[in-house]
Amino acid sequence: MKLLVIEDEIKLADYVRKGLQEEGYAVDIAYNGIDGLYLAMEVDYDLIVLDGMLPGIDGLGLLAALRQSKRTPVVMLTARVKVEDRVRGLQSGADDYIVKPFAFSEFSARIQALLRRTRSSMKQEQEAVLQVDDLEVDLLGRNATRQGRKILLTAQEFGLLSLLLRRQGQVLSRSEIAAQVWDMNFDSNTNVIDAAVRRLRTKVDAPFPKPLIHTVRGMGYVLEARDA
């Protein structure tokens, strides 16, 4: 894993780098805010250790600039001990805050814990994005796009589309859709489900050349990409 340490105290920066390298990390060093921001923006680091007081650009300014476009985990390393300083750092986008002087064992443990949380969060986000062909649904953000175009859906339509996507390639009966999306049973002769699917198709399929929602006569509906 590749880490960036932005610290103007040369001895401390070298001490941190040596310790992290001994634990198997690849480590880059920047001794001022300007160089640190450049590296942070240009290289995809797994984690950044950021001093709060830097020449060129201070830690909070660098963090604010970084958070405009990147979500790289950041541990702030600073001599500021006041509670309001720690709160300001965390509210500005830092993921953890360590006060100097510190024990390297605790510092290392915090780095490892933050990297574990980040990996877990990334995995959850990846699992929360469902895709078939050119249709993509973000379950956490509750939005859908097709060919990069945002599809505006009601809460009910989003629930229906999410169900079809989770079970893509499987035929879902009307009664199963009713139970999963509406949490109730409908008379088998009702057209509520058909009407809901019809409305969804006007948004998901109609504006695009390739339909994804298909009717399986006598059985229900299936969402899948089929060859033309």
Buried (B, 14 or more C-beta within 10 A) or exposed (E): BEBBBBBBBEEBBEBBBEBBEEEEBEBBBBBBBBBBBEBBBEEEBBBBBBBBBBEBBBBBBBBEBBBEEBEBBBBBBBEBEEEEBBEBBEEBBBBBBBBBEEEBEEBBEBBEEBBEEBEEEEEEEEEEEBEBBBBBBBBEEEBBBBEEEEBEBEEEBBBBBBBBBEBBEEBBBBBBBBEBBBEEEBEEEEEBBEEBBEBBBEBBBEEBEBBBBEEEEEEBBBBBEEEE
